[in-house]
């Protein structure tokens, strides 16, 4: 049961580590666009979507290699834990 707890903790930490930079970039860009729209009183919905997509794409491009290393480590941990998980 300890192996499963450790594996679940590692999976949750990996998920948080991967998603927080992407969510942070989208939130920052969304806030900046909202302030700009409020200041200029231009309420076009398409203006909010494109900068967020660009910010998320740039964040994925910048952190993609690190993300793949984290996922590789999680996969290796999960495959190494298989014998401990299948023991009765």
N, C-alpha and C positions, 0 to 999 in steps of 0.2 A: 504494500500500500504506500510505502514511502517513495517508491520509484514513480508511482502514478502522481503523487502529490508534487514531487519535484518536476516531473515532466509538465504537468499542468501549470505550475508556477512559471517555468521557463517559457511555455507557450504564451501565457498572458503577458509576461514581460517583453517578449519579442514582438507581440502584437502592438503593445503600447509604444515601444521604441520605434517601430516602423511607422505607425500612424500619426504620432504626435507632430513630427515636423510637417507632414502634409496638411494636417488639420490646422496647424498654426499658421502656415503660409496662406491657406484659403481664408482663415478668419481675419488675418491682418489685411489682406487685399480687399476682402469684403467690407471691412470697416472703413478703409481708406476710400473706397468707391462710394460707400453710403454717405460719408462726410462730404465728399465732392458733389454728390447728387443733391444733398441737402443745401449746400452752399449755392449751387447753380440752379436749383429747382428744376433740374432735368430728370424726370422719373422714367427713363427708358429701361425696361427690364433686360434687354440684350446687352446693355452696357455693364451690367453686374456679372454676367456669365463669362464673357470672354476673358477678362483679366484673371478671374479665378482659375479658369482652365489653363491659361498660360502659366500662372504661378504654380499650380499643382504639377504641370508637366515639367517645369524647370526644377522643382523640388525632387520629383521622381528621378530626373536625369542626374541631379547632383548627388542624391543619396542612394541611387540604384545599386552601386557596387557594395556599399555598406549593408544595404538591405539584403542583398543576395548572400553575403557572408553570414549575416545573422540567421537567415533561413537555412543555410547549409549547416550551421552549427546546431540549430534546432533539429534538423533532420537526422544528423549524426547522433545526437543525444537520444532521439526517439528510437532509432534503430538499435542503439546500444542498450536501451532499456527493455527491449522486447523479452529477453530471457527472464528478467526480474518481474515483468508484468504477467508472464504466463505461468509462473510458479504458483503452486497451491499452497 
